[in-house]
């Protein structure tokens, strides 16, 4: 990674790493025995490893070839590896917490291993660790190929990738040590949040600068989605995490948002994290890897426009549907509900656009598990966006809210849509990046596909049953007008479904491990492909044709 | 850069854009999508006219239906209370004897009590009320403070060892730790207490210790537990002769209990449950104890 940098770039990288190490030292000194101090040490160790890597190659000869004549793929490779490591970690944590719900003794009486601390390590691990690294890696790949231009920076892609992973490490280790903002999907504390702002703004600048130097006259749809993802996540992250630390030496902070406004800001963030992190970003993936793999043109450019602007506009309003029947004013709930229903059309337009793109390539869907991953992802995307709009309707929400139905819905999206599109994209991308003829084993992709589908279906059906039973038990009254069931009664009824859910999650985890092995063996054991002459940046700006 | 071409599969033209091999068709937005979009918009706009929807500075559009979630829920709560008042009034006003004799009212107590017990008491006493180690079994005939509905109600209201001014105080002193008894005395009295419920323990090997323990018991323990060890419900002192043990009845646990004392805790429910709920639970718990063999 260092050998391809010029000596001045190596110096810049070193200065950056030293600044981060000094920041870590400041945290360690100010924080002392507080978790902030522990995190200062982690930052110092992280920066120390980076400094070591830079110094180890610092005096190697500078690159001689023209770097602008090739794409910058090294950070993408590292991103894919990190994404798979986080996938296994995050999904293992998921299986563990799922098993704890059925067998609470699996917390082993530890504070760090209690459900409340492990659960955010699962969500952060899979959403940010797995999803985030996959998004950074694929966005770097897609923006270069569709712009026919190399990334606009040499050090900054590494800064974005490693900085983002440092954030994930701080977040996850903080939860285990008992630090949390108690905001779902935004649990990391103020110093980690500040760091992520720096990293994310760098990502934004890098991305837009790369698009600015594109050699194609038009910006491809995938890049619209990646841009929306990067820009909106920055806005969401900053606004939702505005907080005052109790002191510079303490990990604890208090949000600046009071009462129900805090709840509204949190769910404006939370729902748009689903929208722009877990939807827009992954639609960017879908719009590139699906047509490439299917070797088909996108079904409709016009439909792409309609769904892009529909999704970006309507999602912004939908967050309040997480707060139906709460202290939030009724009118805000109405807006959240109605915009959620209107959102269904552009969402389905995206899913439909993807599936109709496969017209003329259905024989490939049948034969090629990689493409089938992406097809199934589009189907689950359509299913879970319908379910989401449905659950946003107040009377439906009265039944579904606070039950496992919500958990099932989220996993239909997270497993069925986000993870399947990611695996399909990675199976397409890995042989290209490492310049291999193909993936190591098509049979293992097939195995992974069926493990993932079976795991998702078992999970989602278990949670639908569990959630609806739960919701009905909570609202059943006796003839005398008293509640018919206690909460514990509903827990007893959940027990078999919790076991089924943990089993479904386990299948999904095994699939991810199979994917790791397949990717590893592809890099190690598959013969190199003949060089692809087309996979290089363009030297001149293309002129719009007739 | 590609020219506009015709896709043989769909017979649509491309837009003429190309990115690294990806092309797009210029297919118009399907009519069904536009219709669906119009339908959802009409529905949303209609809904905005009917219910509270848009902010207007310091107020908001109220909607033609005049509904508001707060008034709706208040009406529902009032309706629910009205429905329940048929039996809650009786429960709150009638003496326990009459309620116990009223079979239909007791059915209601068993129905609603089960849910109340599950949500409030089961965490310690178990869903079936059978308790567990350190938490008393409420289904047997062995009561620390009395098993009549009045007694149970009082225990629920004030709790045991709570901050409530009338709290029941059940303190087993730490005789060993606080140097009221020496090591041998603790062991001897524990042996004596153990022998009360284990007649086979009084063998020739143990008889000296048991006798010595009896001396200690009469001077130190009998004030609360009674000379015969049968306990005293006035002070919540358990019967030591019946083989029912809250903290465990093996010799080691009895030694630990005499050495370190016991101060069990039962919360006060007076401010957390309604009067009707407390009385329902008192009857329900009483009923648990009497109904079962």
Interface residues (C-beta under 8 A of the other chain):
Chain A: X145 X146 X148 X216 X217 X218 X220 X221 X288 X291 X292 X296 X297 X298 X299 X300 X301 X302 X303 X304 X306 X310 X325 X329 X330 X331 X333 X334 X335 X337 X338 X339 X341 X342 X344 X345 X348 X349 X352 X359 X360 X478 X480 X481 X482 X483 X484 X485 X486 X487 X488 X489 X492 X534 X542 X543 X544 X545 X546
Chain B: X1 X2 X3 X4 X7 X9 X10 X14 X15 X16 X17 X19 X20 X21 X22 X23 X24 X25 X26 X27 X28 X29 X30 X33 X36 X37 X40 X41 X43 X44 X47 X48 X51 X52 X53 X54 X55 X60 X61 X67 X68 X69 X70 X73 X80 X83 X84 X86 X87 X108 X111 X112 X114 X115 X116 X117 X118 X119 X122 X127
